[in-house]
Amino acid sequence: LREAIRSERLRPGTRLPSSRTLAVDLGIARNTVADAYGQLVAEGWLASRSGSGTWVAERTTPVQVPATPAGQGVGRFRYDLRPGTPNLAAFPRSAWLTAARRVLSTSSYDVLGYSDPRGLLPLRTALADYLSRARGVAVAPDGIVVCAGFTQGLELLCEVLRGRGAACLAVEAYGQDLSQRIAEAKGLATMTLPVDAGGAAVDQLGDTEAVLLTPAHQFPLGVPLDPLRRRHIVEWASHTGALIVEDDYDGEFRYDRRPVGALQALAPEQVVYAGTASKSLAPGLRLGWLVLPTHLVEEVAAAKARLGRLSSSLDQLVLAELIASGAYDRHVRRSRLTYRWRRDRLTATLRRDVPEVRVTGIDAGLHALVELPDGDSEDDIVARAATHGLALDGLSRYRLGQQPHSPALVLGYATPPDHAYTTALARLAAVLTSQPQASEVERIGPHVGTPSDERVLPW
Ligand SMILES: Cc1ncc(COP(=O)(O)O)c(C=O)c1O
């Protein structure tokens, strides 16, 4: 805060969120916020009056701020509406702490030794129960390999596939470029499958040995895989012996209807189900899981051991406890409500303020596709947003093949903490409706913590 005031990102008179609100958003004790506010009041940066809150104090002498080189300093982007990260401020810290305390007080010391490369049995057991109940996965603990997120899971699979002589992995024509790069780094060529309103065009698969799909919620277009295509691809895999990798990165978050169940249950010996805690909890945990066909379990576990990448035993046990105690389900249910509310706010704001855009892919997940009028430039909008302190991604950033698409934004609505969401949406609407002059950008300038940023709960 001191730095923000010194650099005049927070201007005199700006009201700060209440200590209670900021404490909830940052996941820290209210007293810590109150102490920091008190310290800054004592130093003269803030002013407060009982009953009137806290605000940035007026200054008599202007502050000389040394220039910060571009790209450095505190958060170039005040607001982040790119896809990929959940609301980290909502991480269930106290439930995690309770689970961690229980794990540490009940586990024997030998859990701290080198462990089974498949992952610890309590986590595989808890995951098997959760995945069959919540995602309809056909799974037993012995069929799971815990890994450092989906990313490591894919790396392990590509390593094993290449070792078995596979030459090619098909990927969706729109997706994460990291997946394509991982496959190629492991020596697999990639081919891209066109994607349309029914998901990946799986009838266009050639003689590739494996295919990576996001069937529940295509990333980034946001559509589920058409039921006929689900059946088709499973038949194709059974017929050819090929492997389907099902990336179920956000399957828990479906809002208006029941979640689309996992494809894996249709053909457990042809499909690898890949899940992750990166959306439901936090990507920094680096915890994910592969549910594997029987014939792959040992090889994948051996590849993991060979690469020396075991996952932290304590984190595995804490996640197991979180799931077994029901706290994980409660967190997912709470998050689903909040994200649904955010999605509704996004669609309502854009319908009202920017009716010329179309928002699609909104049934599930933590992102939507905002289709721009033909002729709009994704790059211009992304650059203009940056001058408002707002981070956006254009759809072309996710194009892996040649398939063209009209201009669109892939808009992640989960990342801003609650108190900043309303302002992030307002800035999005301003960016989409205007071409501001430089002076206007200066006036709007990045800021945090104004009263309009105050948290509004969805219920
Ligand atoms: C399509 C897709 N799959 C998987 C993931 C999760 O990757 P990881 O589990 O390695 O964090 C992401 C994260 O953004 C994603 O966008």
Ligand as a Chemical Component Dictionary entry (heavy atoms), coordinates in Angstrom:
data_LIG
# 
_chem_comp.id                   LIG 
_chem_comp.type                 NON-POLYMER 
_chem_comp.pdbx_formal_charge   0 
_chem_comp.three_letter_code    LIG 
# 
loop_
_chem_comp_atom.comp_id 
_chem_comp_atom.atom_id 
_chem_comp_atom.alt_atom_id 
_chem_comp_atom.type_symbol 
_chem_comp_atom.charge 
_chem_comp_atom.model_Cartn_x 
_chem_comp_atom.model_Cartn_y 
_chem_comp_atom.model_Cartn_z 
_chem_comp_atom.pdbx_ordinal 
LIG C1 C1 C 0 -6.732 -26.923 -20.939 1  
LIG C2 C2 C 0 -6.006 -27.013 -19.644 2  
LIG N1 N1 N 0 -5.684 -28.213 -19.167 3  
LIG C3 C3 C 0 -5.052 -28.348 -17.984 4  
LIG C4 C4 C 0 -4.693 -27.260 -17.246 5  
LIG C5 C5 C 0 -4.045 -27.445 -15.908 6  
LIG O1 O1 O 0 -2.700 -27.702 -15.976 7  
LIG P1 P1 P 0 -1.931 -28.075 -14.627 8  
LIG O2 O2 O 0 -2.734 -29.135 -13.936 9  
LIG O3 O3 O 0 -0.600 -28.582 -15.083 10 
LIG O4 O4 O 0 -1.806 -26.848 -13.807 11 
LIG C6 C6 C 0 -4.976 -25.993 -17.700 12 
LIG C7 C7 C 0 -4.550 -24.824 -16.918 13 
LIG O5 O5 O 0 -4.705 -23.693 -17.264 14 
LIG C8 C8 C 0 -5.662 -25.865 -18.925 15 
LIG O6 O6 O 0 -5.989 -24.665 -19.421 16 
# 
loop_
_chem_comp_bond.comp_id 
_chem_comp_bond.atom_id_1 
_chem_comp_bond.atom_id_2 
_chem_comp_bond.value_order 
_chem_comp_bond.pdbx_ordinal 
LIG C1 C2 SING 1  
LIG C2 N1 SING 2  
LIG C2 C8 DOUB 3  
LIG N1 C3 DOUB 4  
LIG C3 C4 SING 5  
LIG C4 C5 SING 6  
LIG C4 C6 DOUB 7  
LIG C5 O1 SING 8  
LIG O1 P1 SING 9  
LIG P1 O2 DOUB 10 
LIG P1 O3 SING 11 
LIG P1 O4 SING 12 
LIG C6 C7 SING 13 
LIG C6 C8 SING 14 
LIG C7 O5 DOUB 15 
LIG C8 O6 SING 16 
# 
